Amino acid sequence: MPILEICAGSVESALAARDGGAQRIELCAALEVGGVTPSAGLIAEARKVEGITLNVIIRPRGGDFLYNEYEAACMEQDIHTCKQLGVDGVVIGALTADGDIDTALCKRLITAADGMSVTFHRAFDMCRDPKAALEELITIGCDRVLTSGQAATAQAGIPLLKELVEQADGRIIIMPGCGVNSGNASAILQATGANEIHASARKIVGSGMKFRHSGVSMGNPDSDEYARKETCEEEVKRIVEAIS
């Protein structure tokens, strides 16, 4: 059976992913910017969720994937924290200014991972030569690549995803992700030959606040701060059923 990974931003979402039948979660904070490293407290509490593999994104900020030495040191420290907390794997990604894999930094992060599984995240979709990049990731020892096939969605990226799966030839896992849902997950897997897939499967959850102070915003003034997105257990179940 194909492996389903769910992007989760809370303990509640981790529980929903597990109860829906997913085998693994990618734990992130700030999903609205593509995910950044969650707090040590969230990682520790998510680690208490039994019956599911826990991978943690290592990304110090939103934006591009060109990192300075301060950011690189932060990522190393975050990986050490994950190791101490018993995380199963980490999710990394770094590019050079020219759009190539920053192999030097990635090697440092893989060394810090010290045996934990290592996934290279969707920074891959921003590199200039995906096929050359794939060979570099194989050489430095990454276990998997999360990618949309350098397209707006994994469904749109099927042609390149299929080529990457064929190129990988079992040397590294290609995991399609971005815009995956119960309506297209099976088709993406069948068309690409992949055996793992990544989805967010989120729903909007309303706030329990009774008193609401309108006209004041803590962030984007256009956002609804009395709603948030959490993993939908029912959608996870639908994806699992579709790909089984």
C-alpha positions as CSV (number, residue, x, y, z in Angstrom):
1,M,0.0,0.0,0.0
2,P,1.3,3.5,-0.8
3,I,2.5,5.7,2.1
4,L,0.5,8.8,2.9
5,E,2.2,11.7,4.6
6,I,0.1,14.5,6.1
7,C,1.4,18.0,6.7
8,A,0.3,18.8,10.2
9,G,0.6,22.0,12.2
10,S,-0.7,21.0,15.6
11,V,-1.1,18.0,17.9
12,E,-4.8,17.9,17.0
13,S,-3.8,17.6,13.3
14,A,-1.3,14.9,14.1
15,L,-4.0,12.9,15.9
16,A,-6.4,13.4,13.0
17,A,-3.8,12.3,10.5
18,R,-3.1,9.1,12.5
19,D,-6.8,8.4,13.1
20,G,-7.5,8.9,9.4
21,G,-5.0,6.2,8.5
22,A,-1.9,8.2,7.4
23,Q,1.5,6.6,8.1
24,R,3.5,9.7,8.6
25,I,3.2,13.4,9.4
26,E,5.4,16.3,8.4
27,L,5.2,18.6,11.4
28,C,5.4,22.3,10.6
29,A,4.5,25.8,11.9
30,A,3.3,28.7,9.8
31,L,1.8,26.6,7.0
32,E,0.6,29.8,5.4
33,V,4.2,30.5,4.3
34,G,4.9,26.9,3.3
35,G,6.0,25.7,6.8
36,V,8.8,26.6,9.2
37,T,10.3,24.7,12.1
38,P,7.8,24.2,14.9
39,S,8.7,24.9,18.6
40,A,10.4,22.3,20.7
41,G,7.2,22.2,22.8
42,L,5.1,21.3,19.8
43,I,7.6,18.7,18.6
44,A,7.7,17.1,22.1
45,E,3.9,16.9,22.3
46,A,3.5,15.6,18.8
47,R,6.1,12.9,19.6
48,K,3.6,11.6,22.2
49,V,1.2,10.7,19.4
50,E,1.6,7.0,19.1
51,G,1.2,4.9,15.9
52,I,2.6,7.4,13.4
53,T,6.0,8.4,12.1
54,L,7.1,11.9,12.9
55,N,9.2,14.0,10.5
56,V,9.9,17.7,11.3
57,I,10.5,20.5,8.8
58,I,13.8,22.4,9.4
59,R,13.3,25.8,7.9
60,P,14.1,28.9,9.9
61,R,11.9,31.3,7.9
62,G,9.6,31.8,5.0
63,G,10.8,33.1,1.6
64,D,13.6,31.7,-0.4
65,F,16.0,28.9,0.4
66,L,19.3,30.8,0.3
67,Y,20.6,30.8,3.9
68,N,23.3,32.7,5.7
69,E,25.6,31.2,8.4
70,Y,23.4,32.3,11.2
71,E,20.4,30.5,9.7
72,A,22.5,27.5,9.0
73,A,23.6,27.3,12.6
74,C,19.9,27.6,13.7
75,M,19.0,24.7,11.5
76,E,21.8,22.5,12.9
77,Q,20.6,23.3,16.4
78,D,17.0,22.5,15.5
79,I,18.1,19.2,14.1
80,H,19.9,18.4,17.4
81,T,16.8,19.3,19.3
82,C,14.7,16.9,17.1
83,K,17.2,14.2,17.7
84,Q,17.0,14.7,21.5
85,L,13.2,14.6,21.3
86,G,13.1,11.3,19.5
87,V,11.9,12.5,16.1
88,D,12.0,9.9,13.2
89,G,13.1,12.2,10.5
90,V,13.9,15.8,9.4
91,V,12.9,17.7,6.3
92,I,15.5,20.0,4.9
93,G,16.3,22.1,1.8
94,A,18.8,24.8,0.8
95,L,19.8,26.3,-2.5
96,T,22.7,28.4,-3.8
97,A,22.1,31.8,-5.3
98,D,22.4,30.2,-8.8
99,G,19.6,27.8,-8.1
100,D,21.6,24.7,-7.4
101,I,21.4,22.4,-4.4
102,D,23.6,23.9,-1.6
103,T,25.3,20.6,-1.1
104,A,27.8,21.9,1.5
105,L,25.0,23.1,3.8
106,C,22.9,20.0,3.2
107,K,25.8,17.7,4.1
108,R,26.1,19.6,7.4
109,L,22.4,19.1,8.1
110,I,22.5,15.4,7.2
111,T,25.5,15.0,9.5
112,A,23.5,16.7,12.3
113,A,20.6,14.3,11.6
114,D,22.9,11.5,12.7
115,G,20.9,8.6,11.3
116,M,17.4,10.1,11.2
117,S,15.6,9.9,7.9
118,V,16.2,13.0,5.7
119,T,13.7,14.4,3.2
120,F,14.6,17.3,0.9
121,H,11.5,19.5,0.7
122,R,10.0,21.6,-2.1
123,A,13.1,23.8,-2.4
124,F,13.6,21.2,-5.0
125,D,10.9,22.8,-7.1
126,M,12.8,26.1,-7.1
127,C,16.1,24.6,-8.5
128,R,17.2,25.3,-12.0
129,D,18.1,21.7,-13.1
130,P,15.9,19.2,-11.3
131,K,17.5,16.1,-12.9
132,A,21.1,17.2,-11.9
133,A,19.7,18.2,-8.5
134,L,18.3,14.7,-8.0
135,E,21.6,13.1,-8.6
136,E,23.2,15.5,-6.1
137,L,20.6,14.6,-3.4
138,I,21.2,10.9,-4.0
139,T,25.0,11.4,-3.7
140,I,24.8,13.3,-0.4
141,G,22.5,10.8,1.2
142,C,18.9,12.1,1.2
143,D,16.2,9.5,1.6
144,R,13.4,11.2,-0.3
145,V,12.3,14.3,-2.2
146,L,9.0,16.1,-1.7
147,T,8.2,17.8,-5.0
148,S,5.3,19.0,-7.2
149,G,7.4,18.2,-10.3
150,Q,8.3,22.0,-10.5
151,A,4.6,22.8,-11.3
152,A,1.9,24.7,-9.5
153,T,0.4,21.4,-8.3
154,A,1.5,17.7,-8.3
155,Q,-1.2,16.9,-10.8
156,A,0.2,19.5,-13.2
157,G,3.7,18.2,-12.6
158,I,2.9,14.6,-13.4
159,P,5.2,14.5,-16.6
160,L,8.3,15.5,-14.6
161,L,7.4,13.5,-11.6
162,K,7.2,10.4,-13.8
163,E,10.6,11.2,-15.2
164,L,12.1,11.7,-11.7
165,V,10.7,8.4,-10.5
166,E,12.3,6.6,-13.4
167,Q,15.6,8.4,-12.9
168,A,15.6,7.7,-9.2
169,D,15.3,3.9,-10.0
170,G,14.9,3.1,-6.4
171,R,17.9,5.1,-5.2
172,I,15.8,7.8,-3.6
173,I,12.0,8.1,-2.9
174,I,10.1,10.6,-5.0
175,M,7.1,11.9,-3.1
176,P,4.6,14.0,-5.0
177,G,3.0,16.8,-3.0
178,C,1.0,20.1,-3.5
179,G,-2.7,20.2,-4.3
180,V,-3.1,16.5,-3.5
181,N,-6.6,15.4,-2.4
182,S,-8.9,12.4,-2.3
183,G,-10.0,13.2,-5.9
184,N,-6.5,13.1,-7.5
185,A,-4.2,11.1,-5.2
186,S,-4.7,7.8,-6.8
187,A,-4.3,9.2,-10.4
188,I,-1.1,10.9,-9.4
189,L,0.4,7.8,-8.0
190,Q,-0.6,5.7,-10.9
191,A,0.6,8.1,-13.5
192,T,4.0,8.8,-11.9
193,G,4.8,5.3,-10.5
194,A,5.5,6.9,-7.0
195,N,4.7,4.9,-3.9
196,E,4.5,7.8,-1.4
197,I,2.3,10.9,-1.5
198,H,2.0,14.1,0.6
199,A,-1.2,16.0,1.4
200,S,-2.4,18.7,3.8
201,A,-6.0,17.5,3.9
202,R,-7.1,20.5,5.9
203,K,-10.4,22.0,6.9
204,I,-11.3,25.4,8.4
205,V,-12.0,25.3,12.2
206,G,-13.8,28.2,13.8
207,S,-12.6,29.9,17.0
208,G,-14.3,29.2,20.3
209,M,-13.9,32.8,21.3
210,K,-17.2,34.4,22.2
211,F,-15.8,37.9,22.7
212,R,-14.3,39.2,19.4
213,H,-12.5,42.5,19.1
214,S,-13.1,43.6,15.5
215,G,-10.8,46.1,13.8
216,V,-7.6,44.8,15.3
217,S,-5.3,42.4,13.5
218,M,-2.3,40.5,14.7
219,G,-1.0,39.8,11.2
220,N,-2.4,40.1,7.7
221,P,-5.4,42.5,7.9
222,D,-7.2,40.4,5.3
223,S,-7.0,37.2,7.3
224,D,-9.7,35.8,9.6
225,E,-8.0,35.5,13.0
226,Y,-11.0,33.6,14.4
227,A,-10.5,30.6,12.1
228,R,-7.6,28.3,11.5
229,K,-6.9,25.2,9.4
230,E,-6.5,21.8,10.8
231,T,-6.1,18.3,9.4
232,C,-9.5,16.8,8.4
233,E,-9.6,13.2,9.6
234,E,-12.4,12.4,7.1
235,E,-10.4,13.7,4.2
236,V,-7.4,11.7,5.3
237,K,-9.6,8.6,5.4
238,R,-10.9,9.4,1.9
239,I,-7.3,9.7,0.5
240,V,-6.3,6.4,2.2
241,E,-9.3,4.7,0.7
242,A,-8.6,6.1,-2.7
243,I,-4.9,5.0,-2.8
244,S,-5.4,1.6,-1.2
